[in-house]
């Protein structure tokens, strides 16, 4: 009894298909019954189009502390889902976290992080160091890895001041929990490339908090011009970016009037160019 080569090959699986290095893709082709319906490619895209995602957030170091800011737009697929979403959350009295990525898990991460810091302070009798807080957040992001593998990615930005040294610092993260110390500025989210370009050009580490806030607002303005998922200031409804300053005296959010003044100053500068 003889078999043709193509008949033999037809009965064998092809797990090493060079078209993809993804195990999930191989499994979906070879054993689709083993793939949960929610992770099926069609269903996954159907779900992705309804996920609310938020961008852009950034932070700037100044001589007095640190500024952290975020726009207010959230998107679901190609639609604008919300124009007033909050992306900046105080973590404790001297630090804050900015969220980008899938909004639901990101907001939950920010709340859990704040609770973790509060619990530590109550048990130990003193707050974590700024480095310790950054490490704690890295662990939470790493614990979120199974969800990130399904496309529910959360990428936070952490900024704060150590009250013992009065030094402001910024920490960036990747989706698997990698933690990186930024020098004088950082940005994450879909508008981060445009924001970084502005920050690179305008940031002055010797500036005061007021000057750093002005730079942060201008960077968000540029991000909104280049990225459709980043919202600019809504002058009709008076919806402005959330801008917070952190120094040895603690975390404070600028009022809408203060942010509006920075927005108007940015507009005037651009009119006069």
C-alpha positions in Angstrom: 0.0 0.0 0.0 1.5 3.4 -1.0 0.6 7.0 -0.1 1.3 10.1 -2.0 3.3 12.8 -0.2 0.4 15.3 -0.3 -1.9 12.7 1.3 0.6 12.2 4.2 1.1 15.9 4.7 -2.7 16.5 4.7 -3.1 14.4 7.8 -0.4 16.2 9.8 -0.9 19.4 11.8 1.3 22.4 10.9 2.1 24.0 14.3 5.3 25.6 12.9 3.6 27.6 10.3 6.0 30.4 9.4 3.1 32.8 8.8 2.7 33.4 12.5 4.8 33.1 15.7 1.7 33.2 17.8 0.7 30.1 19.7 -2.9 31.4 19.9 -3.1 31.7 16.1 -1.8 28.1 15.7 -4.3 26.8 18.2 -7.1 28.7 16.6 -6.3 27.1 13.2 -5.6 23.6 14.4 -8.1 23.2 17.2 -10.7 26.0 17.1 -12.9 24.1 19.5 -10.2 24.6 22.2 -10.4 28.4 21.9 -12.9 30.1 24.2 -15.6 32.0 22.3 -14.6 35.3 23.9 -11.1 34.9 22.5 -12.1 34.0 19.0 -10.7 36.5 16.5 -14.1 37.7 15.3 -15.5 37.9 18.8 -12.4 39.5 20.1 -12.6 42.3 17.5 -16.3 42.7 18.2 -15.4 43.2 21.9 -12.5 45.5 21.1 -14.7 47.9 19.2 -16.7 48.4 22.4 -13.9 48.8 24.9 -13.5 52.3 26.3 -9.8 53.4 26.1 -8.2 56.6 27.4 -5.2 58.6 26.4 -3.0 60.8 26.8 -1.1 61.3 30.1 2.2 63.0 30.8 4.4 64.3 33.6 7.0 67.0 33.9 9.7 67.5 36.6 10.2 71.0 38.0 12.6 72.5 40.5 9.7 72.5 43.1 8.2 69.1 42.4 6.4 67.5 39.5 3.4 68.1 37.3 1.1 65.3 36.0 -1.6 65.9 33.5 -4.0 64.1 31.2 -6.6 64.9 28.5 -10.3 64.1 29.0 -11.2 62.0 25.9 -12.0 58.3 25.9 -12.6 56.3 22.7 -14.4 53.1 21.8 -13.2 51.9 18.4 -13.5 54.8 16.1 -16.1 56.6 18.3 -15.6 59.2 21.0 -17.0 57.5 24.0 -16.6 60.3 26.6 -15.2 63.8 26.8 -14.9 64.1 30.5 -13.1 61.0 31.7 -10.6 61.2 34.5 -7.1 59.9 33.9 -5.2 61.4 36.8 -5.7 59.9 40.3 -3.9 60.7 43.5 -2.2 57.6 44.9 -1.5 59.2 48.3 -0.6 62.6 49.7 2.7 62.9 47.6 2.1 60.9 44.5 -0.3 60.3 41.6 -0.9 57.8 38.8 -2.0 58.6 35.3 -3.7 55.9 33.3 -3.8 55.0 29.6 -5.1 51.9 27.8 -8.3 50.1 28.5 -10.2 52.4 30.8 -12.1 50.0 33.1 -9.1 47.9 34.3 -6.9 51.1 34.4 -9.3 52.8 36.8 -9.5 49.7 38.9 -5.7 49.5 39.0 -5.4 53.1 40.2 -7.9 52.5 43.0 -6.2 49.3 44.1 -2.8 51.0 44.0 -4.1 53.8 46.3 -5.6 51.2 48.7 -2.3 49.3 48.8 -0.4 52.4 49.8 -2.9 53.3 52.4 -2.9 49.7 53.8 0.9 49.7 54.0 1.0 53.0 55.8 -1.5 51.8 58.4 0.4 48.6 59.0 3.9 49.9 59.0 3.2 53.3 60.5 5.0 55.2 57.8 4.5 55.6 54.0 6.5 53.8 51.4 9.4 55.6 49.8 8.8 56.9 46.3 10.9 54.1 44.9 8.9 51.5 46.9 5.6 53.0 45.6 6.9 52.7 42.0 7.9 49.0 42.6 4.5 48.3 44.1 2.8 49.7 41.0 5.1 47.6 38.8 3.9 44.5 40.7 0.2 45.4 40.1 0.9 45.9 36.3 2.7 42.6 36.2 -0.3 40.9 37.9 -2.5 42.2 35.1 -0.4 40.4 32.4 -3.0 37.7 31.7 -5.5 40.4 30.8 -2.9 42.3 28.8 -2.3 39.1 26.7 -6.0 39.3 25.7 -5.6 42.9 24.6 -6.8 44.6 27.7 -3.6 46.6 28.1 -3.0 49.1 30.9 0.0 51.4 30.8 0.2 53.7 33.8 2.5 56.7 34.5 3.6 57.4 38.1 4.9 60.7 39.5 5.5 62.0 42.9 7.7 63.7 45.4 9.6 62.1 48.3 8.8 64.4 51.3 12.1 63.4 52.9 14.2 64.6 50.0 11.8 67.0 48.2 12.9 65.5 44.9 10.2 64.9 42.2 10.5 61.8 40.0 8.6 60.1 37.2 8.3 56.4 36.5 7.2 54.9 33.2 5.9 51.3 32.7 5.4 48.8 29.9 2.5 46.4 29.7 4.3 43.5 31.4 5.4 45.5 34.5 8.8 46.9 33.5 9.6 50.0 35.4 11.7 52.8 34.1 12.9 56.1 35.7 12.3 59.1 33.4 14.7 62.0 33.5 12.7 65.2 33.3 9.5 64.3 31.5 7.4 61.3 30.3 4.3 60.6 28.3 2.2 57.6 27.4 -0.8 56.9 25.3 -1.7 57.3 21.7 -0.8 60.9 21.6 2.5 60.4 23.4 4.8 60.9 20.4 3.5 64.4 19.7 3.5 65.2 23.4 7.1 64.0 23.9 8.2 66.2 21.0 6.8 69.2 22.7 8.1 68.3 26.1 11.6 67.6 24.7 11.6 71.1 23.2 10.1 73.1 26.1 10.9 71.4 29.4 13.2 73.3 31.7 14.0 71.3 34.9 14.8 74.5 36.7 11.3 75.9 36.0 8.8 76.3 38.8 5.5 74.4 39.0 3.6 77.2 37.2 6.0 77.0 34.2 5.9 73.2 34.2 2.1 73.3 34.1 2.2 75.6 31.1 4.5 73.2 29.3 2.2 70.2 30.2 -0.9 72.0 28.8 0.9 72.9 25.6 2.1 69.3 25.1 -1.5 68.1 25.5 -2.6 70.7 23.0 -0.1 69.4 20.4 -1.1 65.8 21.2 -4.7 66.6 20.5 -3.8 68.2 17.2 -1.9 65.1 16.0 -3.9 62.3 17.6 -7.7 61.8 17.1 -7.9 59.8 20.4 -6.6 62.7 22.4 -9.1 65.4 23.2 -8.3 69.1 23.3 -9.8 71.6 25.7 -13.5 72.1 25.2 -14.0 75.9 25.4 -17.8 75.7 25.0 -18.5 73.2 27.7 -15.5 74.3 29.8 -13.9 70.9 29.9 -10.2 71.2 30.4 -7.3 68.7 31.0 -6.7 67.6 34.5 -3.5 69.1 35.7 -2.1 68.3 39.2 1.0 69.6 40.9 2.9 67.7 43.6 5.5 69.1 46.0 6.5 68.7 49.6 3.1 70.1 50.6 1.3 67.4 48.8 -1.0 66.7 45.8 -3.2 69.5 44.4 -5.2 69.7 41.3 -5.4 73.0 39.4 -8.8 74.5 39.2 -10.6 74.8 35.9 -9.9 78.6 35.9 -6.2 78.0 36.4 -6.0 75.4 33.6 -8.2 77.7 31.3 -5.6 80.5 31.8 -2.9 78.2 30.6 -5.0 77.2 27.6 -5.7 80.8 26.7 -2.0 81.6 27.0 -1.2 78.7 24.6 -3.9 79.9 22.1 -2.5 83.5 22.2 1.0 82.3 21.6 -0.1 80.3 18.5 -2.1 83.2 17.1 1.0 85.4 17.3 3.3 82.9 15.5 
